[in-house]
Amino acid sequence: SSDVDRRLRFGLQLGVLCLAVIAFQYIAAYLSGLKFAGGTRLNLQRKLQHVGTGLAFVQIFNMLPMPTCKLALGAGIVAFGLVQVARKASADINHQFLALFGPMLKEEERIGVRPPAAVHFLLGVFLCLFAFSRRLILFCILVATL
């Protein structure tokens, strides 16, 4: 019974963390006042989203065994890739995506010249899971997001 309780607690913690990451994406997208705050070229809204997501990834990778991290991140990449394909295939889906996340995108990402940088970041982390130790991966995620 204690093993079941432990797994349930772990599942709930992980679920809450994943929901928090998704909620954070929406919240960051609506903080349009941070975009280029103070007249600089630094998009603070985008930076806030990068840092928050990176820190959440570090926490998730600390919680899960490596095979689960590989599976979950692989599934996430496929899902995000499908969203990008759907954006290209449907003007309605692209419009909805841009309504939610457009303020955080660079111009070439917004118009579809290239996918959002998150695709490259996720692919890079995914490849690192197969090539490097957990400590080095966590360090690289932190460096990339800060």
BAGU-504910 format. One record per residue: residue number from 1; residue in one letter; x, y, z of N, C-alpha, C, O in turn. Coordinates in nm, 2 decimals. Layout:
% BAGU-504910
num,residu,n.c1,n.c2,n.c3,ca.c1,ca.c2,ca.c3,c.c1,c.c2,c.c3,o.c1,o.c2,o.c3
NUM,a,X,Y,Z,X,Y,Z,X,Y,Z,X,Y,Z
...
This chain:
% BAGU-504910
num,residu,n.c1,n.c2,n.c3,ca.c1,ca.c2,ca.c3,c.c1,c.c2,c.c3,o.c1,o.c2,o.c3
1,s,0.08,-0.12,0.00,0.00,0.00,0.00,0.09,0.13,0.00,0.05,0.22,-0.07
2,s,0.20,0.13,0.07,0.28,0.24,0.08,0.35,0.27,-0.06,0.37,0.38,-0.10
3,d,0.38,0.16,-0.13,0.43,0.17,-0.27,0.33,0.24,-0.36,0.37,0.32,-0.44
4,v,0.21,0.20,-0.35,0.10,0.26,-0.43,0.08,0.41,-0.39,0.07,0.49,-0.48
5,d,0.09,0.44,-0.26,0.08,0.58,-0.22,0.20,0.66,-0.27,0.18,0.77,-0.32
6,r,0.32,0.60,-0.27,0.43,0.67,-0.32,0.42,0.70,-0.47,0.45,0.81,-0.51
7,r,0.38,0.60,-0.54,0.36,0.62,-0.69,0.25,0.72,-0.72,0.27,0.80,-0.81
8,l,0.15,0.72,-0.64,0.04,0.81,-0.66,0.09,0.95,-0.64,0.06,1.05,-0.71
9,r,0.16,0.97,-0.53,0.22,1.11,-0.49,0.31,1.15,-0.60,0.31,1.27,-0.65
10,f,0.40,1.06,-0.65,0.49,1.09,-0.75,0.42,1.13,-0.88,0.45,1.23,-0.95
11,g,0.32,1.05,-0.92,0.24,1.08,-1.04,0.17,1.22,-1.03,0.16,1.29,-1.13
12,l,0.11,1.25,-0.91,0.05,1.38,-0.89,0.15,1.49,-0.90,0.12,1.60,-0.96
13,q,0.26,1.48,-0.84,0.37,1.58,-0.85,0.41,1.60,-0.99,0.42,1.72,-1.04
14,l,0.43,1.50,-1.06,0.48,1.51,-1.20,0.36,1.57,-1.29,0.39,1.66,-1.37
15,g,0.24,1.53,-1.27,0.13,1.59,-1.34,0.11,1.74,-1.31,0.09,1.81,-1.41
16,v,0.12,1.78,-1.19,0.11,1.92,-1.15,0.23,2.00,-1.22,0.21,2.11,-1.27
17,l,0.35,1.94,-1.22,0.46,2.01,-1.28,0.44,2.02,-1.43,0.47,2.13,-1.48
18,c,0.39,1.92,-1.49,0.37,1.93,-1.64,0.26,2.03,-1.67,0.27,2.11,-1.76
19,l,0.15,2.03,-1.59,0.04,2.13,-1.61,0.10,2.27,-1.58,0.06,2.37,-1.65
20,a,0.19,2.28,-1.48,0.24,2.41,-1.45,0.33,2.47,-1.57,0.32,2.58,-1.60
21,v,0.40,2.38,-1.64,0.48,2.42,-1.75,0.39,2.47,-1.86,0.41,2.57,-1.92
22,i,0.28,2.39,-1.89,0.18,2.44,-1.99,0.12,2.57,-1.96,0.11,2.66,-2.04
23,a,0.08,2.58,-1.83,0.01,2.71,-1.78,0.11,2.82,-1.80,0.08,2.93,-1.83
24,f,0.24,2.79,-1.76,0.34,2.90,-1.77,0.36,2.95,-1.91,0.38,3.07,-1.93
25,q,0.34,2.86,-2.01,0.35,2.90,-2.15,0.24,3.00,-2.19,0.27,3.10,-2.25
26,y,0.12,2.97,-2.14,0.01,3.06,-2.17,0.03,3.20,-2.09,0.01,3.30,-2.15
27,i,0.07,3.19,-1.97,0.09,3.31,-1.89,0.20,3.40,-1.95,0.18,3.52,-1.97
28,a,0.31,3.34,-1.99,0.42,3.41,-2.05,0.37,3.48,-2.18,0.42,3.59,-2.22
29,a,0.29,3.41,-2.26,0.24,3.46,-2.38,0.16,3.58,-2.37,0.15,3.67,-2.45
30,y,0.09,3.60,-2.25,0.00,3.71,-2.23,0.07,3.83,-2.16,0.01,3.93,-2.13
31,l,0.20,3.81,-2.13,0.27,3.92,-2.06,0.34,4.01,-2.17,0.46,4.03,-2.17
32,s,0.26,4.06,-2.26,0.31,4.14,-2.37,0.38,4.26,-2.33,0.46,4.32,-2.41
33,g,0.35,4.31,-2.21,0.42,4.43,-2.16,0.57,4.41,-2.14,0.65,4.51,-2.14
34,l,0.61,4.29,-2.14,0.76,4.26,-2.12,0.83,4.26,-2.25,0.95,4.26,-2.25
35,k,0.76,4.25,-2.36,0.83,4.24,-2.49,0.91,4.37,-2.51,0.86,4.48,-2.51
36,f,1.04,4.35,-2.53,1.13,4.46,-2.55,1.12,4.57,-2.45,1.12,4.69,-2.49
37,a,1.10,4.53,-2.32,1.09,4.63,-2.22,1.21,4.72,-2.21,1.33,4.68,-2.23
38,g,1.19,4.85,-2.19,1.30,4.94,-2.17,1.37,4.98,-2.31,1.48,5.03,-2.30
39,g,1.31,4.94,-2.42,1.37,4.98,-2.55,1.48,4.89,-2.59,1.55,4.92,-2.69
40,t,1.51,4.78,-2.52,1.62,4.69,-2.56,1.57,4.59,-2.67,1.45,4.58,-2.69
41,r,1.66,4.53,-2.73,1.63,4.42,-2.83,1.60,4.29,-2.76,1.56,4.19,-2.82
42,l,1.63,4.28,-2.63,1.60,4.16,-2.55,1.45,4.14,-2.53,1.39,4.23,-2.46
43,n,1.40,4.04,-2.58,1.25,4.01,-2.56,1.24,3.94,-2.42,1.26,3.82,-2.41
44,l,1.21,4.02,-2.32,1.20,3.97,-2.18,1.09,3.86,-2.17,1.10,3.77,-2.09
45,q,0.98,3.88,-2.24,0.87,3.78,-2.24,0.92,3.65,-2.29,0.89,3.54,-2.22
46,r,1.00,3.64,-2.39,1.05,3.52,-2.45,1.16,3.46,-2.35,1.16,3.34,-2.32
47,k,1.24,3.55,-2.29,1.34,3.50,-2.20,1.28,3.44,-2.07,1.33,3.34,-2.02
48,l,1.18,3.50,-2.02,1.11,3.45,-1.90,1.05,3.31,-1.93,1.06,3.22,-1.85
49,q,0.99,3.30,-2.05,0.94,3.17,-2.09,1.05,3.06,-2.10,1.04,2.95,-2.06
50,h,1.17,3.10,-2.16,1.28,3.01,-2.17,1.33,2.96,-2.03,1.35,2.85,-2.01
51,v,1.35,3.06,-1.94,1.40,3.03,-1.81,1.31,2.94,-1.73,1.35,2.84,-1.67
52,g,1.18,2.98,-1.73,1.08,2.90,-1.66,1.07,2.76,-1.71,1.06,2.66,-1.63
53,t,1.07,2.74,-1.84,1.06,2.61,-1.90,1.18,2.53,-1.87,1.18,2.41,-1.84
54,g,1.30,2.59,-1.89,1.42,2.52,-1.86,1.43,2.47,-1.72,1.48,2.36,-1.69
55,l,1.39,2.55,-1.62,1.40,2.51,-1.48,1.30,2.40,-1.46,1.33,2.31,-1.38
56,a,1.18,2.40,-1.52,1.09,2.29,-1.51,1.14,2.16,-1.57,1.13,2.06,-1.51
57,f,1.21,2.17,-1.68,1.28,2.06,-1.74,1.38,1.99,-1.65,1.38,1.87,-1.63
58,v,1.46,2.08,-1.58,1.56,2.03,-1.49,1.49,1.95,-1.38,1.53,1.84,-1.34
59,q,1.38,2.01,-1.32,1.31,1.94,-1.22,1.25,1.81,-1.26,1.26,1.71,-1.19
60,i,1.19,1.81,-1.38,1.13,1.68,-1.44,1.24,1.58,-1.46,1.22,1.46,-1.42
61,f,1.36,1.62,-1.51,1.47,1.53,-1.54,1.52,1.47,-1.41,1.58,1.36,-1.40
62,n,1.52,1.55,-1.30,1.56,1.51,-1.17,1.46,1.41,-1.11,1.50,1.32,-1.03
63,m,1.34,1.41,-1.15,1.23,1.33,-1.09,1.22,1.19,-1.16,1.19,1.09,-1.10
64,l,1.25,1.19,-1.29,1.22,1.07,-1.37,1.35,0.99,-1.40,1.45,1.05,-1.41
65,p,1.33,0.86,-1.42,1.45,0.78,-1.47,1.47,0.82,-1.61,1.38,0.86,-1.69
66,m,1.60,0.80,-1.66,1.64,0.84,-1.79,1.55,0.78,-1.90,1.52,0.85,-2.00
67,p,1.52,0.65,-1.90,1.44,0.59,-2.01,1.30,0.67,-2.02,1.25,0.68,-2.13
68,t,1.24,0.70,-1.91,1.12,0.78,-1.91,1.14,0.92,-1.97,1.05,0.97,-2.04
69,c,1.25,0.98,-1.93,1.28,1.11,-1.99,1.29,1.11,-2.14,1.23,1.19,-2.21
70,k,1.36,1.00,-2.19,1.37,0.99,-2.33,1.24,0.97,-2.40,1.21,1.03,-2.50
71,l,1.16,0.88,-2.34,1.02,0.86,-2.40,0.94,0.98,-2.40,0.87,1.02,-2.50
72,a,0.93,1.05,-2.28,0.84,1.17,-2.27,0.89,1.28,-2.36,0.81,1.34,-2.43
73,l,1.02,1.30,-2.37,1.07,1.41,-2.45,1.05,1.38,-2.60,1.02,1.46,-2.68
74,g,1.07,1.25,-2.63,1.05,1.21,-2.77,0.90,1.23,-2.81,0.88,1.28,-2.92
75,a,0.81,1.19,-2.72,0.67,1.22,-2.75,0.64,1.36,-2.76,0.56,1.40,-2.84
76,g,0.70,1.44,-2.68,0.68,1.59,-2.68,0.73,1.65,-2.81,0.66,1.74,-2.86
77,i,0.84,1.60,-2.86,0.89,1.65,-2.98,0.80,1.62,-3.10,0.77,1.70,-3.19
78,v,0.75,1.50,-3.10,0.66,1.45,-3.21,0.53,1.54,-3.20,0.48,1.59,-3.30
79,a,0.48,1.56,-3.08,0.36,1.64,-3.07,0.38,1.78,-3.11,0.30,1.84,-3.18
80,f,0.49,1.84,-3.07,0.52,1.98,-3.11,0.54,1.99,-3.26,0.50,2.09,-3.33
81,g,0.61,1.89,-3.32,0.63,1.88,-3.46,0.50,1.87,-3.54,0.48,1.94,-3.64
82,l,0.41,1.80,-3.48,0.27,1.78,-3.55,0.20,1.92,-3.54,0.12,1.95,-3.64
83,v,0.22,1.99,-3.43,0.15,2.12,-3.43,0.21,2.21,-3.54,0.14,2.29,-3.60
84,q,0.34,2.20,-3.56,0.40,2.29,-3.66,0.35,2.25,-3.80,0.33,2.33,-3.89
85,v,0.34,2.12,-3.83,0.28,2.07,-3.95,0.14,2.12,-3.97,0.10,2.16,-4.08
86,a,0.06,2.11,-3.86,-0.08,2.16,-3.87,-0.08,2.31,-3.89,-0.17,2.35,-3.96
87,r,0.01,2.38,-3.84,0.02,2.53,-3.87,0.03,2.55,-4.02,-0.03,2.64,-4.07
88,k,0.12,2.48,-4.08,0.14,2.49,-4.22,0.02,2.45,-4.30,-0.01,2.51,-4.41
89,a,-0.05,2.35,-4.26,-0.16,2.29,-4.33,-0.29,2.37,-4.32,-0.38,2.36,-4.40
90,s,-0.31,2.44,-4.21,-0.44,2.50,-4.18,-0.42,2.64,-4.13,-0.35,2.67,-4.03
91,a,-0.47,2.74,-4.20,-0.47,2.88,-4.16,-0.54,2.90,-4.03,-0.49,2.98,-3.95
92,d,-0.64,2.83,-4.00,-0.72,2.84,-3.88,-0.63,2.80,-3.76,-0.62,2.87,-3.66
93,i,-0.56,2.69,-3.77,-0.47,2.64,-3.66,-0.36,2.74,-3.65,-0.32,2.77,-3.53
94,n,-0.30,2.78,-3.76,-0.19,2.88,-3.75,-0.24,3.01,-3.68,-0.17,3.06,-3.60
95,h,-0.36,3.05,-3.71,-0.41,3.17,-3.65,-0.43,3.15,-3.50,-0.39,3.24,-3.42
96,q,-0.48,3.04,-3.46,-0.50,3.01,-3.31,-0.36,3.00,-3.24,-0.35,3.05,-3.13
97,f,-0.27,2.93,-3.31,-0.13,2.92,-3.25,-0.07,3.06,-3.23,-0.01,3.09,-3.12
98,l,-0.08,3.14,-3.33,-0.03,3.28,-3.32,-0.10,3.37,-3.22,-0.04,3.45,-3.16
99,a,-0.23,3.34,-3.21,-0.30,3.42,-3.10,-0.25,3.38,-2.96,-0.25,3.47,-2.88
100,l,-0.21,3.26,-2.94,-0.17,3.21,-2.81,-0.02,3.25,-2.79,0.02,3.29,-2.68
101,f,0.06,3.22,-2.89,0.21,3.23,-2.87,0.28,3.33,-2.96,0.40,3.35,-2.94
102,g,0.21,3.39,-3.05,0.27,3.49,-3.14,0.36,3.59,-3.08,0.47,3.62,-3.13
103,p,0.32,3.65,-2.97,0.40,3.76,-2.91,0.54,3.71,-2.87,0.63,3.79,-2.86
104,m,0.56,3.58,-2.84,0.69,3.54,-2.80,0.78,3.49,-2.92,0.90,3.47,-2.90
105,l,0.72,3.48,-3.03,0.80,3.43,-3.15,0.87,3.54,-3.22,0.83,3.66,-3.22
106,k,0.99,3.50,-3.27,1.06,3.59,-3.36,0.98,3.60,-3.49,0.90,3.51,-3.52
107,e,1.01,3.71,-3.57,0.93,3.73,-3.69,0.94,3.61,-3.79,0.84,3.57,-3.84
108,e,1.06,3.55,-3.81,1.07,3.44,-3.90,1.00,3.31,-3.85,0.96,3.23,-3.93
109,e,0.98,3.30,-3.72,0.90,3.19,-3.66,0.76,3.22,-3.68,0.68,3.13,-3.70
110,r,0.72,3.34,-3.66,0.58,3.38,-3.67,0.52,3.36,-3.82,0.41,3.31,-3.83
111,i,0.60,3.40,-3.92,0.56,3.38,-4.05,0.58,3.24,-4.11,0.54,3.21,-4.22
112,g,0.65,3.16,-4.03,0.66,3.02,-4.08,0.79,2.99,-4.16,0.79,2.88,-4.22
113,v,0.88,3.08,-4.17,1.00,3.06,-4.24,1.08,2.94,-4.18,1.14,2.86,-4.25
114,r,1.08,2.94,-4.05,1.14,2.83,-3.97,1.06,2.80,-3.85,0.98,2.89,-3.80
115,p,1.07,2.68,-3.80,1.00,2.65,-3.68,1.05,2.73,-3.56,1.16,2.78,-3.56
116,p,0.97,2.73,-3.45,1.01,2.80,-3.33,1.14,2.74,-3.27,1.16,2.62,-3.29
117,a,1.22,2.82,-3.21,1.35,2.77,-3.16,1.33,2.66,-3.06,1.42,2.58,-3.03
118,a,1.21,2.65,-3.00,1.18,2.54,-2.90,1.20,2.40,-2.97,1.24,2.31,-2.90
119,v,1.17,2.39,-3.10,1.19,2.26,-3.17,1.33,2.23,-3.17,1.37,2.11,-3.14
120,h,1.42,2.32,-3.20,1.56,2.29,-3.20,1.61,2.26,-3.05,1.70,2.17,-3.04
121,f,1.57,2.34,-2.96,1.60,2.32,-2.82,1.56,2.18,-2.77,1.65,2.10,-2.72
122,l,1.44,2.14,-2.80,1.39,2.00,-2.76,1.47,1.89,-2.83,1.51,1.79,-2.77
123,l,1.50,1.91,-2.96,1.58,1.81,-3.03,1.72,1.80,-2.97,1.77,1.69,-2.96
124,g,1.78,1.91,-2.94,1.91,1.91,-2.88,1.92,1.84,-2.75,2.01,1.76,-2.72
125,v,1.82,1.87,-2.66,1.81,1.80,-2.53,1.79,1.65,-2.55,1.85,1.57,-2.49
126,f,1.70,1.62,-2.65,1.67,1.48,-2.67,1.80,1.40,-2.72,1.83,1.29,-2.67
127,l,1.88,1.46,-2.81,2.00,1.40,-2.85,2.10,1.39,-2.74,2.18,1.29,-2.72
128,c,2.11,1.49,-2.65,2.20,1.49,-2.53,2.16,1.37,-2.44,2.25,1.32,-2.38
129,l,2.03,1.34,-2.43,1.99,1.23,-2.34,2.06,1.10,-2.38,2.08,1.01,-2.29
130,f,2.10,1.08,-2.51,2.16,0.96,-2.55,2.31,0.97,-2.55,2.38,0.86,-2.56
131,a,2.37,1.09,-2.54,2.51,1.10,-2.55,2.59,1.14,-2.42,2.71,1.11,-2.41
132,f,2.52,1.20,-2.33,2.59,1.25,-2.21,2.53,1.21,-2.08,2.42,1.15,-2.08
133,s,2.60,1.23,-1.98,2.56,1.20,-1.84,2.45,1.29,-1.80,2.43,1.40,-1.85
134,r,2.37,1.25,-1.70,2.26,1.33,-1.65,2.31,1.46,-1.60,2.24,1.57,-1.63
135,r,2.42,1.47,-1.53,2.47,1.59,-1.47,2.50,1.69,-1.58,2.47,1.81,-1.57
136,l,2.57,1.64,-1.69,2.60,1.73,-1.80,2.48,1.78,-1.87,2.48,1.90,-1.91
137,i,2.38,1.69,-1.89,2.26,1.73,-1.95,2.19,1.85,-1.87,2.15,1.95,-1.93
138,l,2.18,1.83,-1.74,2.11,1.93,-1.66,2.19,2.06,-1.67,2.13,2.17,-1.68
139,f,2.32,2.05,-1.66,2.40,2.18,-1.68,2.38,2.24,-1.81,2.36,2.37,-1.82
140,c,2.38,2.17,-1.92,2.35,2.22,-2.05,2.21,2.29,-2.06,2.20,2.39,-2.13
141,i,2.11,2.22,-2.00,1.98,2.28,-2.01,1.98,2.42,-1.94,1.92,2.52,-1.99
142,l,2.04,2.42,-1.82,2.05,2.55,-1.75,2.12,2.66,-1.82,2.08,2.77,-1.83
143,v,2.24,2.62,-1.89,2.31,2.72,-1.96,2.23,2.77,-2.08,2.23,2.89,-2.11
144,a,2.16,2.67,-2.15,2.09,2.71,-2.27,1.97,2.80,-2.24,1.93,2.88,-2.32
145,t,1.91,2.78,-2.12,1.79,2.86,-2.09,1.82,2.99,-2.02,1.74,3.08,-2.02
146,l,1.94,3.00,-1.96,1.97,3.13,-1.90,2.05,3.22,-2.00,2.09,3.33,-1.96
